[in-house]
């Protein structure tokens, strides 16, 4: 909880400013006091009335307001806060912060701050990737500014890539971590797998799947924000390595299993990777060619190692909590229950990945959590609403923290 904590939220201009409204609501629900500074460009996207109604406080925006300076003053505005949060943080505002420019209330407050500052960048992908922005971000991080996001996805401008502002649940988790309210995973060692595996057919072709790695990477980041020491074993993915996480990049299922075993012992193992079930028995050393008059090549498939089952079955160094994932296209509940029993894991998160759901590669999902009860025969099911993958990760990390606090042995409920 954030009871009694004082957050100064700076809302800059950008379509992502609408997310600041949800962030304020979540902060207030957790007992935080929220005061807002709204930039002139930010007021083009959200109104002072909406921010004020949710924060239940006055909204500040004018550096040269005699009334505001008499009542509060920009120096006191920053000093009264426990944490300054900039969401969205535009490329323009980030550049001004990095250069120490103070030409409006928001930048003046930030320059006068003696508390931690957290930014949630939001901008076009080209702006995010520009060398100037990368230089500015590096400078801010070297100065101790905390960053959450941005995420990869579709943008309002029609482009796709990194630059979407982090979801409010992710920003909230980052705020809690920055204020030391981490939720209970301090000292916990977490192993997370993510992304697909690529099983070579020849030097240029492979057997793979459509997993983007978004969910697994979000889970690794969420556990790290709650204080866990996280090792992320990732298959091929375009997702950036989460901050504060040790990332091991692999390609094949056998490489992923080796990396997981090397990362043990761990307190929790979360197997979110979509591991290919089969591989070619003997990958061709040279690229296979289509030759006129010759028959098509025959590919002999063999089973890949079962990473989830292997971790669940370990004796001396089995994690206290082993969590698997089930991507289903039919009979979700029946298949999930069968997989939970067959794999020997403690929890299983199942979701429908039929094409119409947009789960593979998308930014949202509908999860169902299956928990094996201590008696070994009963299973309880939690049906989660449709959430962003970041929000699912935050919810799972919080659920794990509660379970580990209340259980000393293997976690079954």
Residue pairs with C-beta under 8 A, 6 or more apart in sequence:
1 30
1 31
1 181
2 27
2 30
2 31
2 32
2 175
2 176
2 179
2 181
3 30
3 31
3 32
4 31
4 32
4 33
5 31
5 32
5 33
5 82
5 83
5 179
5 181
6 32
6 33
6 35
6 80
6 81
6 82
6 83
7 27
7 32
7 33
7 34
7 35
7 81
7 82
7 83
7 84
7 85
7 175
8 35
8 36
8 37
8 77
8 78
8 80
8 81
8 83
8 84
8 85
8 109
9 20
9 23
9 24
9 27
9 34
9 35
9 36
9 37
9 55
9 85
9 87
10 36
10 37
10 39
10 84
10 85
10 86
10 87
10 93
10 106
10 109
10 110
11 17
11 20
11 36
11 37
11 38
11 39
11 42
11 46
11 51
11 87
11 88
12 39
12 41
12 42
12 86
12 88
12 89
12 90
12 92
12 93
12 106
13 39
13 40
13 41
13 42
13 43
13 44
13 45
13 88
13 90
14 41
14 42
14 45
14 88
14 90
14 122
14 123
14 165
15 45
15 122
15 156
16 87
16 88
16 122
16 164
16 165
17 42
17 45
17 46
17 88
18 45
18 46
19 87
19 88
19 165
19 167
19 168
20 36
20 46
20 51
20 87
20 88
21 46
21 50
21 51
21 54
22 168
23 85
23 87
23 168
23 171
23 172
24 34
24 36
24 51
24 54
24 55
25 54
26 168
26 169
26 172
27 34
27 172
27 175
28 34
28 54
28 55
28 56
30 172
33 57
34 54
34 55
34 57
35 55
35 57
35 58
35 60
35 77
35 80
35 81
36 51
36 52
36 55
36 57
36 59
36 60
37 59
37 60
37 61
37 77
37 105
37 106
37 109
38 46
38 48
38 51
38 59
38 60
38 61
39 61
39 93
39 104
39 105
39 106
40 61
40 104
41 90
43 61
48 59
48 61
51 59
52 58
52 59
60 68
60 72
60 77
60 105
61 105
62 68
62 105
63 74
63 104
63 105
63 108
74 105
74 108
74 109
74 112
75 112
77 109
78 84
78 109
78 110
78 112
78 113
78 114
78 115
79 112
79 113
79 114
79 115
81 113
81 115
82 115
82 179
83 115
83 116
83 117
83 118
83 175
83 178
83 179
84 109
84 110
84 113
84 115
84 116
84 117
84 118
85 117
85 118
85 119
85 120
85 171
85 175
86 93
86 97
86 106
86 110
86 117
86 118
86 119
86 120
87 119
87 120
87 122
87 165
87 171
88 120
88 121
88 122
88 165
89 119
89 120
89 121
89 122
90 121
90 122
90 123
91 121
91 123
91 127
91 128
91 130
91 133
93 106
93 107
94 119
94 121
94 133
94 136
94 137
94 140
95 101
95 132
95 133
95 136
96 102
96 103
96 107
97 107
97 110
97 117
97 119
97 136
97 140
97 145
98 135
98 136
98 137
98 139
98 140
99 136
100 111
101 107
101 111
102 108
102 110
102 111
102 112
110 117
116 144
116 146
116 178
116 179
117 144
117 145
117 146
118 145
118 146
118 147
118 148
118 171
118 174
118 175
118 178
119 140
119 145
119 146
119 147
119 148
120 147
120 148
120 149
120 150
120 165
120 166
120 171
120 174
121 128
121 137
121 147
121 149
121 150
121 163
121 165
122 149
122 150
122 163
122 164
122 165
123 133
123 150
123 163
124 155
124 157
124 159
124 163
125 155
125 159
125 160
125 161
125 162
125 163
126 159
127 133
127 163
128 150
128 161
128 162
128 163
129 161
129 162
137 147
140 147
141 147
146 174
146 178
147 243
148 166
148 170
148 171
148 174
149 164
149 165
149 166
149 170
149 171
150 162
150 163
150 164
150 165
150 166
151 162
151 164
151 165
151 166
151 167
151 363
151 390
152 160
152 161
152 162
152 164
152 214
152 238
152 239
152 240
153 160
153 164
153 363
154 160
154 164
155 161
155 163
155 164
162 240
164 363
166 174
166 390
167 388
167 390
167 391
169 387
169 388
169 390
169 391
169 394
169 395
170 218
170 221
170 222
170 390
170 391
170 393
170 394
172 394
173 183
173 222
173 225
173 226
173 394
173 397
174 225
176 182
176 183
176 225
176 226
177 225
177 226
177 227
182 225
182 226
182 227
183 226
183 227
183 397
183 398
183 401
184 226
184 227
184 401
184 402
184 404
184 405
185 223
185 226
185 227
185 228
185 397
185 400
185 401
185 404
186 226
186 227
186 228
187 227
187 229
188 223
188 227
188 228
188 229
188 267
188 268
188 404
189 228
189 229
189 231
189 265
189 266
189 267
189 268
190 220
190 223
190 228
190 229
190 230
190 231
190 266
190 267
190 268
190 269
190 270
191 230
191 231
191 233
191 260
191 263
191 264
191 266
191 268
191 269
191 270
191 311
191 319
192 216
192 219
192 220
192 223
192 230
192 231
192 232
192 233
192 269
192 270
192 272
193 216
193 232
193 233
193 234
193 235
193 256
193 260
193 270
193 271
193 272
193 273
193 275
193 307
194 213
194 215
194 216
194 217
194 219
194 220
194 232
194 233
194 234
194 235
194 237
194 239
194 272
194 273
195 211
195 212
195 213
195 216
195 217
195 234
195 235
195 236
195 237
195 239
195 273
195 274
196 208
196 209
196 210
196 211
196 213
196 235
196 236
196 237
196 273
196 274
196 275
196 276
197 208
197 235
197 236
197 250
197 251
197 252
197 253
197 255
197 256
197 273
197 274
197 275
197 276
197 304
198 206
198 207
198 208
198 235
198 236
198 251
198 252
198 276
199 206
199 207
199 208
199 252
199 253
199 276
199 278
199 279
199 280
199 304
200 206
200 252
200 279
200 280
200 283
201 207
201 280
201 283
201 284
201 288
201 299
202 283
202 284
202 285
202 286
202 287
202 288
203 284
203 285
203 286
203 287
204 287
205 287
205 288
207 276
207 278
207 279
207 280
208 236
208 276
209 274
209 276
210 274
210 360
210 361
211 235
211 237
211 273
211 274
211 360
212 237
212 238
212 239
212 360
212 361
213 234
213 235
213 237
213 238
213 239
213 273
214 239
214 361
214 362
214 363
214 389
215 272
215 325
215 365
215 389
215 392
215 393
216 232
216 234
216 270
216 272
216 273
217 232
217 234
217 237
217 239
217 240
217 242
218 389
218 390
218 392
218 393
219 270
219 272
219 392
219 393
219 396
219 397
220 230
220 232
220 242
220 245
221 242
221 243
221 244
221 245
221 393
222 390
222 393
222 394
222 396
222 397
223 230
223 268
223 270
223 397
223 400
224 230
224 242
224 243
224 244
224 245
225 244
225 397
226 397
226 398
226 401
228 268
228 397
229 246
230 242
230 244
230 245
230 246
231 245
231 246
231 247
231 248
231 263
231 266
232 241
232 242
232 245
232 246
232 247
232 248
233 248
233 250
233 256
233 259
233 260
233 263
233 273
234 241
234 247
234 248
234 249
234 250
234 273
235 250
235 251
235 256
235 273
235 274
235 275
236 249
236 251
241 247
248 259
248 263
250 256
250 258
250 259
252 279
252 304
253 275
253 276
253 279
253 304
253 305
253 307
254 279
254 304
254 305
256 273
256 275
256 307
257 305
257 307
257 310
260 269
260 307
260 310
260 311
261 310
264 314
264 317
264 319
265 317
265 319
266 319
267 319
267 320
267 321
267 404
268 319
268 320
268 321
268 322
268 323
268 400
268 404
269 311
269 319
269 321
269 322
269 323
270 323
270 396
271 307
271 308
271 311
271 322
271 323
271 324
271 325
271 345
272 325
273 307
274 325
274 327
275 304
275 307
276 304
277 303
277 304
278 301
278 302
278 303
278 304
279 301
279 302
279 304
280 299
280 300
280 301
280 302
281 300
281 301
281 302
282 300
284 297
288 297
306 343
308 322
308 324
308 343
308 345
309 342
309 343
309 344
311 318
311 319
311 322
311 345
312 318
312 322
312 324
312 343
312 344
312 345
312 346
313 344
318 410
320 404
320 407
320 409
320 410
320 411
321 346
321 347
321 400
321 403
321 404
321 410
321 411
322 344
322 345
322 346
322 347
323 345
323 346
323 347
323 348
323 349
323 396
323 400
324 339
324 340
324 343
324 345
324 347
324 348
324 349
325 348
325 349
325 350
325 351
326 332
326 335
326 336
326 339
326 348
326 349
326 350
326 351
327 350
327 351
327 353
327 359
327 360
328 335
328 336
328 350
328 351
328 352
328 353
329 352
329 353
329 354
332 350
332 351
332 352
332 368
333 350
333 368
333 381
335 350
336 348
336 350
336 368
336 370
337 370
337 379
339 348
339 350
340 347
340 348
340 370
340 372
340 379
341 372
345 372
346 371
346 372
346 410
346 411
346 412
347 369
347 370
347 371
347 372
347 411
348 369
348 370
349 367
349 368
349 369
349 370
349 396
350 367
350 368
350 370
351 357
351 359
351 365
351 366
351 367
351 368
352 359
352 366
353 359
353 360
357 365
357 366
358 364
359 365
359 366
362 389
363 388
363 389
364 386
364 387
364 388
364 389
365 386
365 387
365 389
365 392
366 384
366 385
366 386
366 387
367 384
367 387
367 392
368 381
368 382
368 383
368 384
369 381
369 382
369 384
369 399
370 379
370 380
370 381
371 379
371 380
371 381
371 382
371 412
371 413
372 378
372 379
372 412
372 413
373 379
373 380
373 412
373 413
374 412
374 413
380 413
384 392
384 395
387 395
403 411
403 413
404 411
407 413
